[in-house]
């Protein structure tokens, strides 16, 4: 079962780890995979962020990815994978989510989307394959 953004926080919380308000992250941020248990995630990539929260790693869970501003970016707990970042996005959804942002910030996100969105879509497809056909 994958959980994205709040879903990652809920997975952590449901298994005894804290979920807290934290530093805001908005736009495309670098992510580093630190645990190779989930092969759909590349070693280093950029992912779209839009959150102000974070989560702890529950007992028996593993940290999968870290970020520069927010340490805990992805976790593995049993068959559940929680991602603090978004890989499910389309260009249209990004435009919808950023429509109320200041023009300069929105322009930077649009520019970065041109650079990183295709890779994000490939990562999303890999995650879907992993949950559809099993972890291999």
N, C-alpha and C positions, 0 to 999 in steps of 0.2 A: 504494500500500500504506500503510495507516495503522498506526501503532504507538502504543499507549497506555501511559503511565507507564513501566514498565521497557522497553516496546517503543520508546519515544522514545530512551531511553538506549542501547539496543542499536543502533538506526539510527545514532546519532551515533558510537558506538564502532566499528561496522563500517566507517565511512567516515573513520576517523582522528582523531576528536575524543575528548577525555577524557570519561569517565563517572566521577563521584566521589560519595562520601558527602558530604552537605551539610546544610543546615538542614532540620529536619522541618517539614512542612506537613500539617495535618489539618483537614478541614472545608472550608467554602465560602470561597474567596478571590477577590478581584478580579483580573481578567486584562485586559490591554490588547493589542489587535492592533497590531503595528507595521509589518507588511508585508502588503499587500493581495493577495498572490498566491493566497490561498485564500479565496474569498468566503463559504464556509460559516461562517466565524468572524466574529462581530460586532465592532465597534470596541472596545467595553467590555462585559464580562460577568463573572459569577461562576461559578467552576467548582469541583468537588469535588476536594480534594487528599488524598492519603494516601501520603506518600513521605518519604524521608530522603536523596534523591539528586538529582543534577543532571547535566547534560551540557554539553559545549562544542558549538560549531557547526563542523561539518567544513568543510574547504576546498571551496568550490563550493556550500555550503549557505547557507540564509538563516534568520535568526531571524524567526519569525512572531508570537510573543506574548511578553510579559514579565509578571512579577508583582512585587508589592511586596517580598516576602521573598526569593524565588528568581527571579533575573533571567530565565534561559532556561526558558520555559514551552512553547514549540512551535517546531518547525523544519521546514523544507522542504528536501529533498535529492532532486533529480530528481523522480521520481513518488512518492516516499515523504514522508509527513507524520507527524511524531512529536509527540505531545501528552504533556506531563508530567502533565496533569490528566486527570480522568475525565469523559467525557460519556455513557458507556454505561450509566449506573446507573438502577436502579429504587429505589423506596422500600424494598422488601424487601431488596435487596442492601445499601443503606446501613445498614439496621437490623442485618443480619448482620455487616457489617464493624465496626460500632461497639458491638456487644453487650458487649464487655469494657472499654469506656471508662468513666471515672467518670461518675456520673449527671449532673452539671452540664454536662460537655462533650457528652455524648450528647444532653441536652435542647437545647442550643444548636444542635447539628447538625440535630436534628429540626425545630426552629423554622426554621432557615435553609433546610432542604430544602423546606418548605412554600412558601418564597419563591422559590427558584431552580431547583428540579428541572424544572419544565415548560420553562423556557428551555433548560436543559441537554439535555433530550430533543429539542427542536427543532434545536439545534446538531448533535446526533448524527445526526438524520435528514438534515440538510444535508450532513454529511460522507459519509454512506452514498450519497446521491444523487450527490455529486461523483465518487465512485469508481465508481458504477454507470453513470452517463450521461456522464461526462467533465466536465472543468472548463470552465464557461461563464460 
